[in-house]
Amino acid sequence: MGGVTASAPTLPRSDIALYGDEALANPYPHYRALRALGAAVYLERYDAYFIGRYADVFAALNDWQTFSSAHGIGLNARINEAWREALICTDPPLHGERRALFAAALGPRALKAVSDTIEQRADLLAEHIAARGSFDGVADLACDLPINVVMELIGWPIDVRPNLLAIAESAWNGAGPANPRTDAGLETLQAMMALIAEIYDNDRLTPGGYAAQLVEASRAGRITRETAIGLLAGYVVAAFETTIAAMASGAWLFATNPGEWDKLRADPRLAMSAANEIVRMEAPLQKFARFVARDATLSDGSVVPAGSWAIVCYGSANRDERQFADPDRFWIDRRERANLGFGHGPHNCAGQGLARMELVAVYTALAKRVARFELAGTPKRIVNNIAFGFAQLPLRAIAA
């Protein structure tokens, strides 16, 4: 993206390939190196400033007037144009008006009505995992509730559900810088938006579901067709794609940190704290771009110039040694809980209540039936410009 970079020489610079395969598969050493350089580091390959320290990421997420989403959240013009009606690409006050439509179905009152359904499904899932022993942490564990409960609550047609799962993660690649991976992601994103438009135009959503409520608002003239389709795309991400990533990451973290699993089994009340720690350690969405609308002064006094682009990195902030003690340690009774894995400020994740409910229900149920998890093979990470998680996670559950 073209940006005003005249002030770049006064700031630390790096030629790190942050969107290369190696960094995307294991970004944390790169984040640590960039944090050590400064609060903002100019990335020469991408003509953008990396912001990775906790204090500065927190401030940026809460200062939409400076770090604007209205210009888009990607490092290329195509995705920012394609998603101009998406909730994540708006600033207040418009953002608040649209989020109210989106979030009503995902708020505490609405979720209370489905908590029993989620807990019952979680119990069935835990019984199945404990009985079978070997399983895949993504396909067999993490996808269960999104497919069998959440897609039903949203009201997606049955025939499109497998397609939505398959394309949601890949579509995030479209938010990266210009490269073949981004180009492929943009094609996938275009296919996803076309599919959602077809569902909308042909009235194929299940009546009474969360998504149908958005369509009703559109038919009543409260929002446009394009806005409704953009908001419906948010359900693909907020309601299940990121939850799948977090659920699988939790299984991996418990398998590789058996002492933490023992803590949860001894005290299931730690399940909510564990859910937050999973998201801190393995943020499902690692970073988004923001347009810098005015000069931004960061915690070390450095200034990111107006007219430039910033990469605001949740994954780095959540491992910042300035904020968290022993930040690379998975610690379910950690005292520092102000992590940014669900975002913060106006754009905090609207689906985080549902995500936490699913994580708590599943790991509470598993703690009753599984003595420990073990790796049963070599995990395979996804390699994605924005999303972070596992493509395959071979595990073994030892029944209690």
N, C-alpha and C positions, 0 to 999 in steps of 0.2 A: 504494500500500500504506500502511496506517496505521502510523506509527512514532512513537516517543517523540522529539519534536523540541524539547523545552524548551531544550536547550543549543545549538540551531542558531544563534541570534543571535550567539554568541561565535565562530562560524566564518565564513569567507567564504561568501557566497551568490551564486547566479547564476540567472538565469531563462532560460538557454540552452535552446534546443529540441534537445537532444542526440539525440532520436529523431525529429526532423523529416527530411524528404527531403534537404534540402541538407546537413545534418550527416552523415547516414548515407552519402551519396555521396562526401563528402570530409571525413572527421572530423578530420584532423590539425591544421588551424588551430585548431579548437575545443579539442582536447586541449591544445595548447600554451598557449592562453589560460587554461584551467582549472588546468594545472600551475603557471602563474605566480601564481595566486591563493593557492595553499596545498596542503598535502599532502592535505587533505580539503576539498571544497567542497560546501555544501548546495545541491542542485538543487531549487528551489522547485516546479517543474512536476511533479516526480516523488516528492517527499517522500523523497529518498534522498541519500546522500553519495557524491560522485564521488571515487574514489581512483585517481590516474593517474601518480604519480611512481614510478619504478622501485623504489626502496628500500621503499616502502610496499606496492606490489603484491606484490613478492617476499615480504615479511613476512606479508602477509595470506594468501597462498597456502600458506604453511607453518604457519599458526596456525589450524587448524580449530576449536580450542576457542573462539576468539573470533569468527572469520569462518566461521560454520557453513554447510554445504551441506544439512544434514538438513532444514531448513525450505524448501528449494527454491532454484533458481537464477534464477528469473524475478521480474519486478516485478508479477506479478498472481497471485492465489490459484488461478486455474483451472489454469495450467500446473504450479504446484507440487503441486497435488493429482493431476493427470493423470500426472506423472512421479515420484510418490513412490517407485516401485520402481526407477527408473533409477539407474544407477551414479553419475552426476554429482550425484544428490540424496541421497547418504548420507555419513556421517562415519565415521571409524574408531571401533571395530574392525570394524563391519559392512562398511564400504567395502572394507577389505583382504580380507575373506573372499570377497566377491563379485567383486572385481577379479581375484583369483587364478583364478577360473573363466573370466573374460572374457579375461584377458591371456595365458593359457597358449598360446593359438593365435597370439598376436601377439608372443611373446617371441623372443629371438635364436635359440634352438635351432630353433623352428618355422620362422622366416623363412629360415634357412640352407637348408632343404629346397626353398624355392620361388625362391631367388635366380636360378637358371639360367633358370627359366621367365620371370621378370620381365625379365631381361636380353635374352632372345631376343625377347620381344614388343617391348621398347624398340628393338631393332635394326630390326625390321620397321617400326615406327612411324616411325623416323627416315628410313628409305629412302623411305617413302611421302610424308612431308612434304617432303623434298628434291626428290623427283621432281615433285610437283604444283605447287610454287611458292606459289600463293595458298591460304590455308586459314584456318579459324576456330580461334583459340587455345583455345576452350572445347570446342566440339563435336568438332573434328577431332584436337586434340592432347590436351587435359587429360582427356577422358572415356575415352580408349582403354584404358589399363590397368585402371582401375576396372571397366569393363564387360567387358573380354575376359579379364582375369586374376583380379582381386580378387573379383568377385561369384561366380566359379566356386570360388575357394578357400573363401569363406564358405559357399557352398552354397545361395544363394537360387534359387528356381524361376525358370526362364527367362522365364516369362510375366509375372512381376512386376518384373523388373529395370528396364525403362524407367520404370515407375511410381515405384519407389523413388528413382531419380535425380531425377525431376520434383518429388517432394514433399519431399525431404530438406531442401533449402535453404529452401523456403518455410516449413517447420515451425518453423524457428528464430525466425520472427517472433513466435511465441507466447510468447516469453520477455520481450517488451517490456512497457511500461506500457499501461494501458487506452487503446486507440485502435483505429480500424478496421483498421489493418495487423495489430495484435496479434490482433484478433478473427478475421481471415482465417487467420492462422497457426495459431491454436488449432483451427480447423476442419480445416485440413490435417493438423495433428498428430493429431487424433482419427482421421482417415482412415488415417494411417500406422499408428497403434497397432492399429486394427481389422484392417488388412491383415496385420500381423505376427501378431496373435492368430489369424486365420483360417489362416495358414500353419502355426502351431504346432498348432492343434487338429486340423488335417487331415493332419498329418505329411507336409508337402510339401517339407521341406528335403532337399537332396541328401545321401545317406548319406556319412559320412566328412568332411564339410565342417566348418569352424570352428563354424558355428551349430548343427549337429547335436550337437556335444559339449555345448553348453549344454542342449539338449533332453534328452539322456541324463541329465545331472545332475538335471534336474527330474523325469524319470520315475522316477529312483532315490530320490527323496524328499530330495535334498540341498538343493534350493531349491524354492520354490513355482512354480506356473504363472505367477502375476503377476510374480514376480521374473525368471523366464526371459524373459518377453516384454519386460520393461523392459531387460534386458541385451541382448537381440537388437536392440532399438532402437539401442543404442550402436554396433552394427556398422554401421548405416546412416551414422553420423557418423564414427566413428573410422577406419573402413576405407576410405571413398572420398569422402564429400562434401567434407571439408576438404582432401583431397589434390587434388581437382579444382580447387578455388579456388587452392591454392598453385601447382599446375602452370601454370595459365593466367597467374597473376601473374608467375611467373618468365619466361614468354615476353614479356610486356609490359615487364618490367624490362630484359631483355636487348635488346629492340628499341629502347628509349629510352636505353640506356646501352651503345652498341656497344663501347666500350673494355673493359667488363667481359666481354663475350662473347669479345673477342680474348684476354683473360687466360685464360679457360677453355679456349679452343682451343689455346693454347700450353702449358697445363699442366692436363690433365684431372683431375689429383689434387686440384684445387680444387673438384671437384663437390660434395663433402660440405659444405665451407665455404659454397659458393654456395647449397646447399639451406637451410642455417641462415639465411643472410642474406636469402633470399627470404621466409622465414617471419617474420623480424624486421621487414622492411619492410612486409609486407602480411599481418599476422596473419589467418588465415582466420576465426577466431572472435575478435571484438574485445573482448567484455566479458561478464561474468556478474554477477548479483546475489548477495550473500551476506547472511545474517541476522547482525547483530552481537549475539552472545550475552552479551557483557560489555563494559564500557567499553574502547575501543581507543585507546591513545596512539600517535600517529604520529610520523614523523621530525622534524617541526617543533614537537612538543610539543602539538599540537592533539589533542582528544579527540572521538572519535565515540561517542555515547552508546549504552549497551546498549539493546536493544529496537528499534533502527532498522535500516534497510536500507542497504547499501553497494553501489555499482556498482564492481566491481574490473576495471580496464581494462587488458588486455594490450597492446592496440594503442597506447595512450598510453605505457605503460611502455617499450615497445620503441623509442619515438622520444624518450625523455627525454634532454635534453642534459646532465643530471647524470651519466648513466651511459655514454652513447655519444658519441664524438667525431663531429661533423658528422652528426647522427643521421638526417637526411633524405637522406643520400647512400647509394646502392646501391654496395656495396664488398665484392666477394666474398672478398677476402683480409683482411677486417677482423680486427683482433686481439681486439676485445671480442666474445666469442661467447656470453655468458651471457644470451641473449635469452629472453623468456617466451612466444614464439609457440606453443609446445607446452605451455604451462602450467608448473607447478612444484609440488613437494610431493606430498601424497597424490593430488591430482587431475591430475597431469601426464598428458598424452595417452597412453593405452594403445596407440594405433595409430601413435605417432610413428616407431617403428622401420620399420614398413612404409611409411609416408609418405616417410621419408628414402630408403629403398631405391628406391622408384619414381622420386623426383625425381633421384637420382643416376644411375640407369640411363638414364632418358630424356635428360637433358642431357649425359651422357657420350656417348651414341650420336649425338645431334644435333651435338655439337661436332666429330665426325669428318666430317660430311656437309654442314653448313650454314656458309657463310662469314659470313653475317650475317642478322639478322631486321630487317624494316622494317614499320612500320604501313601498312596498305593501306586504311584507313578510320578512322572515329571509333569508338573503343571505347565500349561501353555497360556501365556499372556496374550491379550489382544494388543494390537499395535494401532493406536488411534490418536489422531491429533488432539482430541479433547477428552474422550472417555477413557477410563482406566479400569481394568478388571481382568477376568480370566475368560479365555475361550474354552478351555478344558481344564478340569480339576479332579483328577482321579483320587478318590479317598476311600478309606475303610472306616466303618463305624463299629466299635466294640460295644456290644450291648451291655447295659448295666445289670 
